[in-house]
Amino acid sequence: MGDIVIASGKGGTGKTTLSTNLAALLAETESVVLVDLDVEEPNSGLFIRGTETKREIKYKQIPQWDSSACTLCGLCQRVCNFHALIKLGKEIMIFPQLCHGCYACSDLCPVEALPMVPVRMGETRRFDLDKLVFIESRLDIGEEQAVPLIAQTKGYVKDTFASYTYRIYDAPPGTSCPVIEAARSADLVILVTEPTPFGLNDLKLAVETIRQMGNPFGVVINRYGVGNDSVDQYCETEHIPVLARLPNDRRAAELYSRGQRIYTELPAFRSELEKVADYIKKLSGSKR
Amino acid sequence: MKEIVVISGKGGTGKTSITASFTVLGAPTLVAADCDVDAADMHLLLKPDMAIREDFYSGEVAVIDPSACIGCGRCAQVCHFNAISRRGRTYEIDSLACEGCGYCSRVCPTRAISNHPEKAGQLFVSTTRVGCTMVHAKLGIGSDNSGKLVAEVKKRAKALVEQQGKELVLVDGSPGIGCPVVSSLSGASFVVLVTEPTVSGLHDLQRVCELVEKFKIPSGCIINKSDINPEMTEKIVTYLDSQHITLLAVLPYDESVSRAMIAEKTIVEYEQESPIKDQLKNAWHRLGDFLNK
């Protein structure tokens, strides 16, 4: 127990709000690392202002054609399921945006004419605050594939912060590959939603996804009071624990807009957030 | 034929509510396309009938035949996606993690691994309650290739515009800057950016603008919930100016948008008074002017 992923089907429901406030609250008593895995649009760093202590460029591996070694046998083109390289006349053309980095062309080339070379895809930065470490990965604009950067970031966090009590991950929105990569092997997934028809529809998609993966999960309802009780009803019918109901309060939206912490300013928000923290502590206590 | 794509970078800024409102306003002239295939919501407001449903296949997924597997582990060694693990005496593939590269099947000494086309989702062609046609989709869980599904949705919508003698495809794009967004943007005549005056709203707007810039598509911006943080709204306006992006509308924070959503209506149809209605109508007319320039 210790890897907690904050996710949601719908964007803009409060993943970053919950991640940053929860991490700060837990860090009052425990060692916590907060990791922003929404590499396409990383936002947590706007709310956590620490000192940058590390910056690393992240690379993905792409084949590079060595024309002097190549015999133009065309095997590489046949083994690539992504059409990321084609043989055109006496040349092998490579399309890096289509490459998934599976290594098949490179490893199977009989004359080693396609060595894998690192190509920059983004960067990972570490920030240190009093009791909180914050890790942010950021995909370069124009890069289309988030999954390799998410996987590398998770690997780095697992290696470096294994001794920390909690590793909290702010996941990308949606239900496709980037979310799956972020939520893999999580001890707890918290799905953030809002009590509206859009919120409910996207929550259902997220629940379907997490159920297929088999991770334990619970729901936090944000902006509680703005809509109707259909999300409550759904969770009850599906036996999904609702960990907290964060109140709909214009002041919360205003604090968020300035990049400020909410739980320290709004007691009603804090008491709900503490329910999430207690749930996590209880869960990790029972697993130890 | 013109194509307007509405995107937001950050989620939850009101992109879908605004796109659905535009669809209502322009229904006789357009075909709507919901390209937020990951978490599609526009159907909740426009009530499409899903008259045509098709399975969408894209990519492959590998499967190991346990009766042919000798447990040598060669497949797991070559897999770069951690999708293959030992289970008893044989190996097994996690279909959610498998990217369908086919490397494992090429090295398996007993040919125990085969690749199967993966059902990536479903595509729908519908008539909506406001009369226009809508193309939408549901991505399969954990599916790769959302970019391809987006491309397919757009292709269908464009064909329908031709067939029906309409003028415009209106696209609800997806959040982020990755492959589904790139796919949403390709071929667009005008991009509408929806943002909100928050630190993250501005940050994500800047990233998505950089992407739009690469495509050289003219764009306009709608600032939603503007009175939550007037100074941030000012900052966004200044930024838009510097980038030569047209300011289409500045909307106030208004919970009647949520109430309209619960009543399954767009805000422009909702009976309660809201300042947003007229501003959206105005923005829609201005968009028309841009396209006809």
Interface residues (C-beta under 8 A of the other chain):
Chain A: G9 K10 G11 G12 T13 T16 E40 E41 N43 L46 F47 V79 N81 F82 H100 G101 C102 Y103 A104 D107 L108 L139 I141 G142 E143 E144 Q145 A146 P172 P173 G174 T175 S176 C177 P178 V179 I180 R184 T196 P197 F198 N201 D202 L205 E208 T209 Q212 M213 V226 G227 N228 R250 A253 E254 Y256 S257 R258 G259
Chain B: S8 G9 K10 G11 G12 T13 T16 D38 A39 D41 L44 G59 E60 V78 H80 F81 L96 A97 E99 G100 C101 G102 Y103 R106 N115 L139 I141 G142 S143 D144 S146 G147 S174 P175 G176 I177 G178 C179 P180 V182 E196 P197 T198 V199 S200 G201 H203 D204 R207 E210 L211 K214 K225 I228 N229 M232 Y253 E255 S258 M261 I262 E264
